Amino acid sequence: MNDTLRKILAPTVFIIGILAVWEWAVWYNNLPDFRMASPSDLIPRYIRFWDLFLIKSWETLWRTVAGLGLAVVFGTLIGMIMGFSRFAREGLYPILVGFNAIPKATVVPIVALMFVGQHDFNTVLIAFLISFFPIAVSVSIGLSTLEPEYRDILRSLGASNVTIFWKIALPKTLPEFFGALKVAVTLAFIGTNLMEIVSPHGRGLGDLFDSGRISADYPLMFAVLFALAALGILLFYFVVFLERIFAGWAERSPG
């Protein structure tokens, strides 16, 4: 089977299979939609609120991408500092671990109070805070495991740490970087929706989810969850596309 066709067909078959089992389970157990909405219950909601889904999905997507972009820049810089300096790595790593261990749902109200009314900024900030950690760690590990012979040779030729990073370290860390970026994508969506739900401000899919919760429209709530999953998959495969362009050489086909 063609490799591209398989990569399209495999997830499609599994998704359809899971939806079919879900539909059957709801029907077989005769569950009302206020306990468990079936996939077929969601279609009327998408038809009825299609304009809201488009608007809210865009609001969630662009703020998630903005937070993720900041996470890439900041995480790469922190990873460079930790990777090139053992002192910085030993000093910063426990701080980053401790910060990452704090539940971000507890940080959302604090950020909302600190920047009252700055809804877009708050949402981007939470998406950034929750997603930069894996990027920083992956870059740091990639740089810290760089063979010292490469550094010694390049430094003897007058290369700076920045040159070493761009010429040797960055290509070497790209597989780990994109692996961390795939994780960061899902974390960024979590951060965005935490702010939209915990601190409502009338924007994003989190607001639509909250509207379904308040009106006890459970199929609408499930429809929002499916929309979030679709956006996450879309952004994930965009990262995969970038990975094939910049780090396709690292992909190994199974034997």
Backbone torsions as a table, in degrees:
resi	resn	phi	psi	omega
1	MET	NA	139.7	177.8
2	ASN	-56.8	137.8	-174.5
3	ASP	-61.9	-43.9	-180.0
4	THR	-64.8	-42.8	179.2
5	LEU	-62.6	-40.2	179.4
6	ARG	-63.4	-41.0	-178.1
7	LYS	-69.2	-23.0	174.5
8	ILE	-86.2	-42.2	-174.7
9	LEU	-70.9	-40.4	-175.4
10	ALA	-59.7	-54.4	178.7
11	PRO	-64.9	-32.4	179.0
12	THR	-63.3	-45.2	-179.9
13	VAL	-62.6	-44.0	-178.6
14	PHE	-66.8	-40.3	179.4
15	ILE	-63.9	-46.1	178.2
16	ILE	-61.8	-40.9	179.0
17	GLY	-62.0	-45.1	179.6
18	ILE	-64.1	-42.5	178.5
19	LEU	-63.7	-38.2	179.6
20	ALA	-66.0	-43.1	178.1
21	VAL	-64.2	-41.5	178.2
22	TRP	-59.9	-48.0	179.9
23	GLU	-60.5	-44.4	-179.2
24	TRP	-64.6	-42.1	-177.8
25	ALA	-62.6	-41.3	178.9
26	VAL	-66.3	-43.3	179.7
27	TRP	-66.4	-44.8	-176.4
28	TYR	-64.3	-38.8	-179.4
29	ASN	-88.8	-0.3	178.0
30	ASN	52.1	49.2	-177.5
31	LEU	-85.4	131.6	175.1
32	PRO	-70.1	157.5	-174.9
33	ASP	-69.2	-14.6	176.1
34	PHE	-81.3	-4.9	173.0
35	ARG	-105.8	-43.8	179.4
36	MET	-155.6	111.4	178.4
37	ALA	-79.1	139.1	177.1
38	SER	-89.9	162.5	177.8
39	PRO	-55.5	-35.3	-179.5
40	SER	-69.3	-22.8	177.2
41	ASP	-71.4	-19.2	-174.0
42	LEU	-83.6	-26.9	-176.1
43	ILE	-58.3	-45.7	177.5
44	PRO	-59.9	-32.1	179.1
45	ARG	-69.3	-41.0	177.6
46	TYR	-64.2	-38.0	179.6
47	ILE	-68.7	-42.5	-176.0
48	ARG	-71.9	-39.6	-174.5
49	PHE	-113.2	31.8	-174.3
50	TRP	-59.5	-36.9	-179.1
51	ASP	-68.3	-39.4	177.7
52	LEU	-66.5	-39.1	178.8
53	PHE	-62.8	-39.6	178.6
54	LEU	-64.9	-47.7	-178.0
55	ILE	-65.5	-49.4	-177.0
56	LYS	-67.3	-36.2	178.6
57	SER	-64.5	-40.8	178.5
58	TRP	-64.8	-41.3	179.6
59	GLU	-61.7	-42.2	178.7
60	THR	-69.0	-41.4	-174.8
61	LEU	-66.4	-47.6	-174.1
62	TRP	-69.3	-34.0	178.5
63	ARG	-73.3	-32.4	175.2
64	THR	-66.3	-44.6	179.5
65	VAL	-64.2	-38.8	178.3
66	ALA	-63.5	-45.7	178.0
67	GLY	-63.9	-38.8	179.0
68	LEU	-67.1	-39.1	177.2
69	GLY	-61.7	-43.6	175.8
70	LEU	-62.7	-38.1	179.3
71	ALA	-63.8	-38.3	178.7
72	VAL	-64.1	-47.1	-178.5
73	VAL	-65.2	-52.8	-177.3
74	PHE	-67.2	-42.4	180.0
75	GLY	-63.5	-38.4	177.9
76	THR	-66.1	-41.5	179.0
77	LEU	-63.7	-46.3	178.6
78	ILE	-63.7	-40.8	177.9
79	GLY	-62.7	-37.6	176.6
80	MET	-63.2	-44.8	-179.7
81	ILE	-62.4	-45.4	-179.6
82	MET	-69.8	-33.3	-177.9
83	GLY	-73.0	-35.0	-177.1
84	PHE	-90.2	-15.4	-177.7
85	SER	-128.2	115.1	178.4
86	ARG	-65.5	-36.3	178.3
87	PHE	-60.9	-46.4	178.9
88	ALA	-65.8	-38.3	-179.3
89	ARG	-62.9	-46.1	-179.1
90	GLU	-69.3	-26.7	179.5
91	GLY	-84.3	-39.6	-175.0
92	LEU	-84.8	-31.7	-172.6
93	TYR	-58.3	-49.0	179.3
94	PRO	-63.6	-30.6	178.0
95	ILE	-66.9	-44.2	179.0
96	LEU	-64.5	-40.9	178.9
97	VAL	-63.4	-43.9	179.2
98	GLY	-63.0	-42.7	178.6
99	PHE	-65.2	-40.9	-178.7
100	ASN	-68.7	-23.3	180.0
101	ALA	-76.8	-16.0	179.0
102	ILE	-73.0	125.1	177.1
103	PRO	-59.0	125.9	-175.3
104	LYS	-70.4	-19.1	175.7
105	ALA	-63.4	-26.2	176.8
106	THR	-82.0	-20.7	179.7
107	VAL	-81.9	-30.6	-176.1
108	VAL	-55.6	-51.0	179.7
109	PRO	-61.5	-34.5	179.6
110	ILE	-65.6	-46.3	178.8
111	VAL	-62.8	-40.3	-179.9
112	ALA	-63.3	-35.1	178.1
113	LEU	-75.9	-35.3	-179.5
114	MET	-68.1	-36.5	-177.2
115	PHE	-124.2	67.3	-176.4
116	VAL	-62.6	129.1	177.0
117	GLY	85.6	-13.1	179.6
118	GLN	-89.4	69.5	-169.2
119	HIS	-65.0	-47.2	-179.7
120	ASP	-63.8	-44.6	179.2
121	PHE	-61.0	-44.7	179.9
122	ASN	-59.7	-44.6	-177.0
123	THR	-67.0	-44.8	177.8
124	VAL	-62.2	-39.7	-178.8
125	LEU	-63.1	-44.5	179.8
126	ILE	-66.4	-41.2	176.8
127	ALA	-59.9	-39.1	177.6
128	PHE	-67.0	-47.8	-175.7
129	LEU	-62.7	-32.5	-174.9
130	ILE	-87.4	-12.3	-172.2
131	SER	-116.9	-9.6	-175.4
132	PHE	-78.7	-22.9	-173.0
133	PHE	-59.0	-52.5	-178.7
134	PRO	-62.0	-31.1	178.9
135	ILE	-68.2	-46.0	179.5
136	ALA	-61.3	-42.1	-178.4
137	VAL	-67.0	-42.7	-177.9
138	SER	-64.5	-43.5	178.7
139	VAL	-65.5	-41.8	179.5
140	SER	-61.3	-46.0	-179.9
141	ILE	-65.1	-41.5	179.8
142	GLY	-62.0	-40.5	-179.5
143	LEU	-75.2	-38.3	-177.2
144	SER	-70.3	-21.0	178.8
145	THR	-98.3	8.3	177.0
146	LEU	-65.5	134.3	-177.5
147	GLU	-57.9	128.0	-177.4
148	PRO	-63.2	-24.1	179.6
149	GLU	-61.8	-39.2	178.7
150	TYR	-61.9	-44.6	-179.4
151	ARG	-62.8	-44.9	-177.2
152	ASP	-62.5	-42.1	-178.8
153	ILE	-65.4	-46.7	-178.0
154	LEU	-67.7	-37.9	178.3
155	ARG	-68.2	-34.6	176.8
156	SER	-66.2	-23.1	177.0
157	LEU	-90.9	3.7	176.4
158	GLY	90.7	13.9	-179.3
159	ALA	-77.1	140.8	176.7
160	SER	-85.4	172.0	177.9
161	ASN	-62.4	-34.2	178.8
162	VAL	-65.4	-42.2	178.3
163	THR	-64.3	-42.8	178.1
164	ILE	-60.4	-39.5	-180.0
165	PHE	-64.0	-49.4	-175.3
166	TRP	-70.2	-37.0	-173.0
167	LYS	-86.4	-36.0	-173.4
168	ILE	-118.5	-53.4	-170.5
169	ALA	-68.9	-44.0	-177.0
170	LEU	-61.3	-50.5	176.7
171	PRO	-57.8	-37.0	-179.1
172	LYS	-68.0	-33.9	-176.1
173	THR	-90.3	-4.4	-176.0
174	LEU	-57.5	-43.7	177.6
175	PRO	-58.4	-44.7	178.1
176	GLU	-66.7	-38.0	-179.8
177	PHE	-61.1	-47.8	-178.5
178	PHE	-70.0	-31.9	173.8
179	GLY	-61.7	-42.7	177.7
180	ALA	-69.0	-35.0	-179.5
181	LEU	-65.2	-34.7	177.1
182	LYS	-63.7	-37.8	175.9
183	VAL	-69.3	-42.0	-177.6
184	ALA	-63.3	-30.9	178.9
185	VAL	-58.1	-49.2	-179.2
186	THR	-68.0	-37.0	179.1
187	LEU	-65.2	-38.2	179.6
188	ALA	-63.0	-39.9	177.3
189	PHE	-64.7	-38.1	177.2
190	ILE	-60.7	-45.6	179.9
191	GLY	-62.2	-43.9	179.5
192	THR	-59.9	-46.3	-176.5
193	ASN	-75.3	-26.7	172.8
194	LEU	-60.2	-46.7	179.7
195	MET	-66.1	-38.7	-178.4
196	GLU	-67.4	-30.0	-176.5
197	ILE	-95.0	-47.8	-176.8
198	VAL	-70.3	-36.9	178.4
199	SER	-121.6	79.8	-173.1
200	PRO	-61.2	137.7	175.7
201	HIS	-144.2	19.8	172.0
202	GLY	78.0	17.4	-178.4
203	ARG	-133.1	152.7	173.6
204	GLY	82.3	171.3	179.6
205	LEU	-66.7	-26.0	175.9
206	GLY	-61.0	-36.7	176.8
207	ASP	-66.2	-41.0	178.5
208	LEU	-65.7	-38.0	176.2
209	PHE	-62.4	-42.9	-179.5
210	ASP	-65.7	-35.4	177.1
211	SER	-63.9	-41.5	176.7
212	GLY	-64.3	-36.7	179.1
213	ARG	-66.9	-44.8	-178.3
214	ILE	-64.9	-39.4	-178.5
215	SER	-89.5	6.0	-179.3
216	ALA	57.5	33.5	177.4
217	ASP	-95.3	83.5	-174.1
218	TYR	-67.3	-37.1	173.8
219	PRO	-58.6	-35.7	177.2
220	LEU	-65.4	-39.4	178.0
221	MET	-62.1	-44.4	178.2
222	PHE	-65.9	-36.1	178.6
223	ALA	-63.2	-37.6	176.5
224	VAL	-64.7	-41.6	178.8
225	LEU	-61.6	-40.1	177.2
226	PHE	-65.5	-39.2	178.5
227	ALA	-64.5	-40.3	176.8
228	LEU	-62.7	-42.9	178.3
229	ALA	-61.8	-39.9	179.9
230	ALA	-64.9	-41.5	177.6
231	LEU	-64.6	-41.1	178.2
232	GLY	-61.8	-42.5	178.6
233	ILE	-64.6	-41.1	179.6
234	LEU	-60.4	-47.7	-179.5
235	LEU	-69.1	-34.7	177.5
236	PHE	-60.9	-45.8	-178.3
237	TYR	-73.2	-22.9	171.8
238	PHE	-67.1	-39.5	175.4
239	VAL	-64.6	-39.9	176.6
240	VAL	-60.6	-40.4	177.6
241	PHE	-61.0	-45.1	177.9
242	LEU	-65.0	-37.7	179.6
243	GLU	-61.7	-40.4	179.7
244	ARG	-66.0	-31.1	179.5
245	ILE	-73.8	-47.1	-171.2
246	PHE	-97.6	-21.7	-177.9
247	ALA	-137.9	30.2	179.8
248	GLY	-64.0	-24.0	179.8
249	TRP	-65.0	-21.7	-176.3
250	ALA	-85.4	-10.1	-176.9
251	GLU	-77.0	129.9	178.8
252	ARG	-112.6	130.5	176.9
253	SER	-79.6	136.9	179.1
254	PRO	-64.5	145.2	-179.6
255	GLY	-77.0	NA	NA
